[in-house]
Amino acid sequence: MKPVRLAILGLGTVGGGILKLLQENAAEIKRRTGREIQITHVGTRRPRPDLNLDQKIKQSADLLNIVAQDDVDVVIEVMGGIHPAYEVLLEAIKHGKHIITANKALLAEHGNELFKAAEDHSVQIVYEAAVAGGIPIIKVIREGLAANKIDWLAGIINGTGNFILTEMRDKGRAFDDVLKEAQELGYAEADPTFDVEGIDAAHKLTLLASNAFGIPLQFSKVYTEGISKITAQDVKYAEELGYRIKHLGIARRTANGIELRVHPTLIPQEELLANVNGVKNAILVQANAVGPTLYYGAGAGAGPTASAIVADVVDLVRDISYTEDGAGTVPQLAFEALTDLPILNREEMTTGYYLRVNAEDQTGVLADITTILSRAGISIDAIMQQTRLKDSIPIVILTDPIQESIMDEALAKIQALPAIHGETIRIRLESLDQ
Amino acid sequence: MKPVRLAILGLGTVGGGILKLLQENAAEIKRRTGREIQITHVGTRRPRPDLNLDQKIKQSADLLNIVAQDDVDVVIEVMGGIHPAYEVLLEAIKHGKHIITANKALLAEHGNELFKAAEDHSVQIVYEAAVAGGIPIIKVIREGLAANKIDWLAGIINGTGNFILTEMRDKGRAFDDVLKEAQELGYAEADPTFDVEGIDAAHKLTLLASNAFGIPLQFSKVYTEGISKITAQDVKYAEELGYRIKHLGIARRTANGIELRVHPTLIPQEELLANVNGVKNAILVQANAVGPTLYYGAGAGAGPTASAIVADVVDLVRDISYTEDGAGTVPQLAFEALTDLPILNREEMTTGYYLRVNAEDQTGVLADITTILSRAGISIDAIMQQTRLKDSIPIVILTDPIQESIMDEALAKIQALPAIHGETIRIRLESLDQ
């Protein structure tokens, strides 16, 4: 059989990692596929003589030209960013090239158009590397759990955020302090917004949810909250109550629609997910036949990302060898036909809560708060009065799950009590046990 | 497209679970495959009127006749046992039927012949349910990690054994006591040998290793040691040193060959694998590009096993729809061609050790022991003299990795010291960090 020919667009850390991996594991990969894999083109603005690329590999900055070449079967896009990646991939699809991409932002925001174009041109877009790096979570959900109706999934899908929260917990450090270290270590970008404000996680959650429920990609409907307001104080109180704060992406099927949300979340200390530390990722999936399963590993980095990209290469090589036109056997978003289930607004979602109220030391304030919660039908699971700080006493309350709109109203009333100082902190809480 | 037609052989817990799952999730599965799935035959010695099977499903005890029928595309074998499963599946293969089986014993011991027959007749044998129940670990290793050279894997792959060890640790209970409870709870068989002596785990490890390294199935070469000799005392000492004892199946690639071993193992408390409790399973895989990844979930039970079986059904339905004769795209044991790497004997393997020596309270014995170890080139990582028991003082020693033959010799010398009482306990230790 003829070799399968690849064009790699982007020669940064990940692009370099792919070249290295294809070379290093060439023998093992050949044993798996029984077929030669050849890199014919590399698209890069700056040539990289340091990589000592094979002389036969053509380097060029003209990406639209590369994707039109006859000696390309598969285009690997690891440039990142939405433009020009979107235009280049559309062009590649029109030329009948299969696509492998790690570009979560592009797929979450423009995937519906790209998948449609791929279908029209009978090519595949595969994207294992776009979610949770080297963990084969897309394959697990699309194929491994295909017998199940998936109830929900909850994932630590941003390594930077998890590194920051882990350091805050282990060493009692402040957010800003750890963020600075993360930037120095290269875990966080100079502009850390995408990571710490949850946008990156929301991109990944969008992809996970479509594969879990068979719904179109709907990034704009993900409720997204970052970790920049989490304080060392709340991390400590959570720990005392038996919980850890993790930044989770959660997709849940409810009777009224789908919840898509990214936010800091208290989860029980003894959960495996609570023990996923540092830059590592993990996804917990609750499905109706198998029950809970968890998938853990490196969520970023050249090696792990290349691992996912090249696994997609292997899949495509197998598909090109054994299916008509390499069309493959698995639907792009796990389902033959997508369903338009409603996505809930934040106000319609249901979660448990950690509340921290700063109260004056005044008789009756505890009674006032619990009365407000009780009248709203909010059950209190735990309540803890903390040591007095300068001018107030922090009262920490854990509640059972309640609809957010009800909590909004109750909190407005609590906030209006004269004995309350400053803003009441609310962090969501999930027991992960259903 | 015509429906894909299934025959289910065996109507026990798992068989019943498959029927229930195919019915309960029919709509979701149809959305994934775009194709009808029909059960046409059920093979069972005793008819099950309580299951209210569709009248169109034929029930029969004549399995060889069922697998010859024209209205069967796929045979699902969930009878268990080696005979007559082996003969029935060979017959099914000769009639061109694809096979799905959960039968780890059959595959580990006779898989090489069965896979050969399947190749000759252009059918697939798939077996996700044979290892770690509902965790899609075969798919992960065959496909998800296909870009990697796998260095080693270590798994908790027998739920009964893990339940027993978890109870022993949590409650300080004795092995026999917990085993009895496990039998009452239905976690352990009346004859628990397969589970507690590691045979079941060795069957599963055989399948994992072939998929990880591309070697033929070699069950007879797995070094297998059970948990029946683990005492509450050693569990406690391990805990004090920061370790937990887990019954692991380990497959490791070394410069000299492959290690295949099942045995109780001390692993660091903070490892996720050490925190997998009760009947749950988990497999940690170390691969050269992605690094460590871990897969966790239910390893047995009707729902999880049916989840894996029906995921295989979905894969086969997709393959039958899109590849020639349904031959599929992935090699049966992950590699297009298997390699005959040498499998190491126990004496050639290398592990760390937990040793418990029972010494008379006599000056010099500690010096004698450490001298023997030091002369053998065995590094001591920790040493702890415990509180005196009736007639001796337990001395616990943790060592760095060393070849087993060297440890054998050193232990023989220690055992020959006049101040040593009874047998020295040796339990292997893995740091899981490379």
Chai-1 contact restraints between the chains, C-beta under 6 A:
chainA,res_idxA,chainB,res_idxB,connection_type,confidence,min_distance_angstrom,max_distance_angstrom,comment,restraint_id
A,L21,B,A289,contact,1.0,0.0,6.0,A-B,restraint_1
A,N25,B,K149,contact,1.0,0.0,6.0,A-B,restraint_2
A,E28,B,K149,contact,1.0,0.0,6.0,A-B,restraint_3
A,R31,B,G214,contact,1.0,0.0,6.0,A-B,restraint_4
A,R31,B,F335,contact,1.0,0.0,6.0,A-B,restraint_5
A,R32,B,A146,contact,1.0,0.0,6.0,A-B,restraint_6
A,R32,B,F335,contact,1.0,0.0,6.0,A-B,restraint_7
A,G34,B,E336,contact,1.0,0.0,6.0,A-B,restraint_8
A,G134,B,V290,contact,1.0,0.0,6.0,A-B,restraint_9
A,I135,B,T293,contact,1.0,0.0,6.0,A-B,restraint_10
A,P136,B,V140,contact,1.0,0.0,6.0,A-B,restraint_11
A,P136,B,G144,contact,1.0,0.0,6.0,A-B,restraint_12
A,K139,B,G144,contact,1.0,0.0,6.0,A-B,restraint_13
A,V140,B,P136,contact,1.0,0.0,6.0,A-B,restraint_14
A,G144,B,P136,contact,1.0,0.0,6.0,A-B,restraint_15
A,G144,B,K139,contact,1.0,0.0,6.0,A-B,restraint_16
A,G144,B,A311,contact,1.0,0.0,6.0,A-B,restraint_17
A,A146,B,R32,contact,1.0,0.0,6.0,A-B,restraint_18
A,A146,B,A311,contact,1.0,0.0,6.0,A-B,restraint_19
A,A146,B,V314,contact,1.0,0.0,6.0,A-B,restraint_20
A,A147,B,S307,contact,1.0,0.0,6.0,A-B,restraint_21
A,A147,B,V310,contact,1.0,0.0,6.0,A-B,restraint_22
A,A147,B,A311,contact,1.0,0.0,6.0,A-B,restraint_23
A,N148,B,S307,contact,1.0,0.0,6.0,A-B,restraint_24
A,K149,B,N25,contact,1.0,0.0,6.0,A-B,restraint_25
A,K149,B,E28,contact,1.0,0.0,6.0,A-B,restraint_26
A,G214,B,R31,contact,1.0,0.0,6.0,A-B,restraint_27
A,L272,B,L272,contact,1.0,0.0,6.0,A-B,restraint_28
A,A289,B,L21,contact,1.0,0.0,6.0,A-B,restraint_29
A,A289,B,G303,contact,1.0,0.0,6.0,A-B,restraint_30
A,A289,B,A306,contact,1.0,0.0,6.0,A-B,restraint_31
A,A289,B,S307,contact,1.0,0.0,6.0,A-B,restraint_32
A,V290,B,G134,contact,1.0,0.0,6.0,A-B,restraint_33
A,V290,B,P304,contact,1.0,0.0,6.0,A-B,restraint_34
A,V290,B,S307,contact,1.0,0.0,6.0,A-B,restraint_35
A,G291,B,A298,contact,1.0,0.0,6.0,A-B,restraint_36
A,T293,B,I135,contact,1.0,0.0,6.0,A-B,restraint_37
A,T293,B,G297,contact,1.0,0.0,6.0,A-B,restraint_38
A,L294,B,Y296,contact,1.0,0.0,6.0,A-B,restraint_39
A,Y295,B,Y295,contact,1.0,0.0,6.0,A-B,restraint_40
A,Y296,B,L294,contact,1.0,0.0,6.0,A-B,restraint_41
A,G297,B,T293,contact,1.0,0.0,6.0,A-B,restraint_42
A,A298,B,G291,contact,1.0,0.0,6.0,A-B,restraint_43
A,G303,B,A289,contact,1.0,0.0,6.0,A-B,restraint_44
A,P304,B,V290,contact,1.0,0.0,6.0,A-B,restraint_45
A,A306,B,A289,contact,1.0,0.0,6.0,A-B,restraint_46
A,S307,B,A147,contact,1.0,0.0,6.0,A-B,restraint_47
A,S307,B,N148,contact,1.0,0.0,6.0,A-B,restraint_48
A,S307,B,A289,contact,1.0,0.0,6.0,A-B,restraint_49
A,S307,B,V290,contact,1.0,0.0,6.0,A-B,restraint_50
A,V310,B,A147,contact,1.0,0.0,6.0,A-B,restraint_51
A,A311,B,G144,contact,1.0,0.0,6.0,A-B,restraint_52
A,A311,B,A146,contact,1.0,0.0,6.0,A-B,restraint_53
A,A311,B,A147,contact,1.0,0.0,6.0,A-B,restraint_54
A,V314,B,A146,contact,1.0,0.0,6.0,A-B,restraint_55
A,R318,B,T329,contact,1.0,0.0,6.0,A-B,restraint_56
A,D319,B,T329,contact,1.0,0.0,6.0,A-B,restraint_57
A,Y322,B,T323,contact,1.0,0.0,6.0,A-B,restraint_58
A,Y322,B,T329,contact,1.0,0.0,6.0,A-B,restraint_59
A,T323,B,Y322,contact,1.0,0.0,6.0,A-B,restraint_60
A,T323,B,T323,contact,1.0,0.0,6.0,A-B,restraint_61
A,T329,B,R318,contact,1.0,0.0,6.0,A-B,restraint_62
A,T329,B,D319,contact,1.0,0.0,6.0,A-B,restraint_63
A,T329,B,Y322,contact,1.0,0.0,6.0,A-B,restraint_64
A,F335,B,R31,contact,1.0,0.0,6.0,A-B,restraint_65
A,F335,B,R32,contact,1.0,0.0,6.0,A-B,restraint_66
A,E336,B,G34,contact,1.0,0.0,6.0,A-B,restraint_67
